[in-house]
Amino acid sequence: MHIRTLVNGIVCTDWDATGTLDDTVHQKRRVGQSGHIALQLHNGDELLIRFKDIWIKKL
């Protein structure tokens, strides 16, 4: 599994999860194959948040 996150075209995360999320325990539970994506607002930040053009694609 490979996770890459970009914000305004700038790579913020580029993580190869090989050996971490593809072991037998995680495969049995289908980790990363389906589920939810959460967008987090940290405590103390202004309580207004907007997202635009969120794309999810298989790499």
Sequence and secondary structure as in RCSB ss.txt:
>XXXX:A:sequence
MHIRTLVNGIVCTDWDATGTLDDTVHQKRRVGQSGHIALQLHNGDELLIRFKDIWIKKL
>XXXX:A:secstr
 EEEEEETTEEEEEEE TTTS SHHHHHTTTTTS        TTS S            
